[in-house]
Amino acid sequence: MVGLTYETYKNQVAEMAVVSPNDTNFLSILQMMIDYATLRINRDLDLMDTSASLHGPAYKLTAGNRNLSFSQNLGDGSYFVVSEQINLISPSGSTDPDAAERIPLLPATKEFLDAVFGSSLTGNRAQPKYFVPFNDTLFLVGPVPDVDYYVEVVGTLRPAPLGFTPQITSAIQTLTSGSIEFVSPHGITSGAQVTLSGFTPSSWNGTFTATVTSSTSISIILSASVATPTAATVIGSAGNGNGVSFISQYLPDLLIMASMIYISAYQRNFGRQSDDPQMAQSYESQYQTLLKSATVEEARKKFEAAAWSSQSPAPVASPTRG
């Protein structure tokens, strides 16, 4: 199977939409089109690839305070959207659940917590047993913690979309390699291909091999033809290679169809009668056809297929074995 990179995706959609891939108007809606298609596929399929375990110093319950708060923005272009489970990490000073013991908290209602564990007086504090999602970034626990606890939050995230570009604040050039500092974690893996653009001098622009030196910096190996590269005086942008995502690599057909629905709105206003009322609907029909098979495959991964197995539904042996 050949997946799509940012460039091959852009070129294929442009070809199907009969527009130049360098057309200014097309490029202005390209990222919005990617967002539409990616969000729709993520919501329709509930992909296992979006499962996340969040833990560390930022995920902490404080003694005497029942609030657990953290940012949805994970700093690498991804966002946490659905909380499925919260585990206390024991002993209380440990932040790594894999090096300690997980103690699952049970989901409850705010009314239950208020009625049974509403007091934060010292005598009423204990190890939490229940949790309640209050809003997207705030959870309540009960009983009120007696000591500080670190937790693990398990749930679903929205991955960085295709073409996600970290923001750069500065670049420092040293001999034949350069160091680029980012505002937030860049999400680039060591050895990945990184595309730089908008830099001065132009010797910085192009595709390079990256060595990650920290969560917010990478080292760029410049072209061998540049004997003594100079420091960058104008800082441009860096993309994670040509840009790939799980959806572009493993569900490229769905990505293309969902994108064509969006660009149909741009070109023909979906079902405007004076244009082509069937255009977007035809792409929608094809998207729904492709979605059915992708849904079955995703259910197999979770052992939610026929008879709660990982097997594809069999049209002949449809009754379950008893």
N, C-alpha and C positions, 0 to 999 in steps of 0.2 A: 504494500500500500504506500502510495506517495502522498504525504500530507501537504499542507500549504504553509508557506512562509508569508510574511507581510507583503513582500513584493509579488509573489506568485498569486496571492489572493487578490491584490489590487489589480493586477493585469487581467486575471480571469473575469472578475466582475466587470471591469471596464469593457472587455471584449463582448461579454453577454449583453451589456447595456448599450453597446455600440457608441462608445465615447472614448476619447483619448485618455489613457491612464495619467497623463500630465495636465488634463483639463483643469483649470483653476476652480471652476464650480464643483466638479466631481471631487477634487481633493478637499474642498471645504466641508463636504458632508461625509467624507470617508470614515473618520473616527466615530461620528455619530451613528453611521450605518453599522460599524463593527459593534458598537455598544448595544444597539437594538438587537442584532442577531445573537450576540453572545449572551445577553441577559435572558432572551427568550429561551434559548437552548438550555441554559443553566436552570431556569425555573421549570421547564417542561420535564427535564430528565432527572433532576436532583442527582447529579453526577457524584459517584464515589470519589472522584478526583478532587472534589471541593471539600472533603472532610478535613477537619483541622483540630489539632490539640494545642491549646494555648496555655502556657505556663511560664513562670519566671518571676523575677522580683516585682513586676508590675501587677501581678495577679495575687493580691494579698488581702486577707481579712484582718482587721485590727481589733484587739481586745476592747470590749465595750461598745463596738460599733457594728451594727448588723448589715451595713452597706458594703457591697462589692461593686466597684466601678472600674471600667477600663474603656479605652477608645476602640471604636469600630474600625478605624483606619489603622491597618497593620504596617503602614509605612513603605510597603513595596508595591503599591498600586492595587493591593487586594483589600477587601473589606469583610469583616465578620458580620453575618446576617442572622443566623439561627442558632440559638443555644439549645443543645440537646441533653447535656449532662454536665454536672459540676462535681468534681471529686476533691475532698480535702486531701492534702498531702501530709502524711504522718511519718516521722515526728514533725512537730510544728515548725521547726527551723529549716526544713528541707524545701527546696524549690523544684527539684527534679522528680517527677512522679515515677520514672523508671528506676530510680535509685532509692526509692522509699516505698511506702504503702499507700495505695489509693483507698479512700473511704468514700463511697458514693453518697451524695446527698439526694434525698427524695424530693421530687417536685410537689409543691403544695399551692395553696391560695394565700393571698395577702390577708384575707379575713381570718384564716386559720392561724397564721403567724401572729397577727395582732392580738387575737384572743388568748392564745396559749403561751406565746413567747414574746409578748409585747414589752416586757420590762427589761431594762438594761441595768438594773441594780446589781451590784456585785454578787449577791447571793443567788440571783437567778441566772447567772451566766454559766455556760457549759459548752461542750464541744457541739458545734452545729450539726443538725440532722436533716434539715429541710432547706429548700431554696425556692424563691419565687422570682420570676422575671418581672421587674417593675416597668422598665422601658428598655430600649435597645442597648443602653450602656450601663444600666444599674440593676443589680440583683439584690434581694433581701434574703437573709438567712435566719434561721432560728434553731436552737436558742441563740441568744446574743453570744458571740465568742468570749470565752474566758481568757484566752491567750491569743497571740498572733498566729494565724494559719496562712500558709500559701495554698493555692488551689490550682487545679487544672480545669479549664473550661473546654469542653468538647462540643463541636458543632460544625456548621457549614459556613464557608466563606465564598466571596465572589473573587475569583482570581483576577490578577491584572489582565486587561484585555490585550488582544493582539495589537502590536504597535506601541505598547506602553513605553514612555520615555522618561527616565528619571531626570530630575532637575539638577544641574551642575552649578556650584557656587564658585569654584576656583580650580585652577590646574597649575601644577608645578612641574617644570621640565628639568630632568637631570640626565645629562649625557644621552644615551640611546633609549631611555625609557622615561615615561611620564607618569605622574600620579594625578588622578582626578578625584576631587572631593565632592560628595553629593550632600544635598540637604537632608535626605532621608535614605534608609537602606535601599540599595540599588537593585537587589534581586538578581544580580548577574553572577553566574557560577564560574569558578576558576576554569580557565581554558576555553571559555566561550568566545564566539566571534562577536565583536562589538563594532557597531557602525558609528563613526563620529562625523558630524557635519556642522557647518557654520563656524568653524574655527579659523583664526588667523595666527600664524601663516597657514597656507593651504596644505602644507605637508602633514598637518594633523588630520585632515579630512580623509575618509576612506574606511575600509574594513580592517580591523586589527584583532590580534589575539589578546585576550585579557587575562591577567592574573589577579585574583581578588586578594587584597591585602588587609581588608577589614570590612565590616558590614556597610561602610559608607565610602570606601575608596577602592579603586582598581589601578593596576599598573598596566600601561599601554606599551606594547612593543611596536615601535614605529618602523616604517619601511626601511629595509637594509640600504636602499638607495639614498637615504638621507644620512649623510656622513656625520654631520654635527647639527642635529635638530635644535631649533631655538625654542625658547619658552613661548607658550601660547599667549598672545596679547588680547585676543578676543575669544571668549569662551562660548562654544556652541552647545550642541546637545548630543547625547549618546543614546543609542537604541540597543536593545539586547540582540545583537546580530541583526538578521533580517526580520526578527520578530516571529516567534512561534508561540502557540498555546496548546493546551491539551485538545481543545475543540478543533483548532486548525489542523492538528496532526492526526487525530483519530476520528473526527466527525466532519471532514471537509465538505462532504456533500450537503449536510444539513446547514453548515455555515453559509455556503453559497446560496442555497434556496432562501434561507431567512434574509440574507442580504438583498436578494433580488426582490423580495416583497417590499423592503424598505425603499429601494431605489425606484421601484414602480411608483411609489407615492411621489417621489421627487420628479419623476418624468411625466407621469400621467394622472397624478392625484387619485390613486387607487381606482375608484369606479366611476369617475366622471363620465357621464353619458356622451359628452361631445368628443371624447377621446376613445379609449379602448376599455370598456367596462370589464372585460374578461382578463386583462393583463395580470393584475395583482392576484386575482382569485385563482388563476392557473398556477402561479408560483405557490400560493397558499395550499392548494390541493397537493402539489408535489411535495411540499414541506411536510404536510400531515402524513403522507405515504411513507416518507423516509423516517419520520418520527416514530412510527409504530415499531419498526424493526429495531431502532436504537433503544426504545423503551424496554423491549423484551431483553435485549442484551444487558442493559443496566440492571434489570431485575435479576438476571442470572448471576451477576457479580455479588449481589446481596443475599443470595439464596431465597429470593422472593418469587422465583418462577413457578412453573407447574408443580403442585404438591410440595411447595416450599423447598424446591431443589434448585440446583444450578443448571438444570437441563432445559433446552428449548422445548416449547410446547409441541407435542406430537399430535397431528391431526387424527391419526388412527388410534393410538393408545391414549385417548383422552380421559377415561375413567381412572381415578387414582387406585393404586393397589391397596387392598384391605386385608 
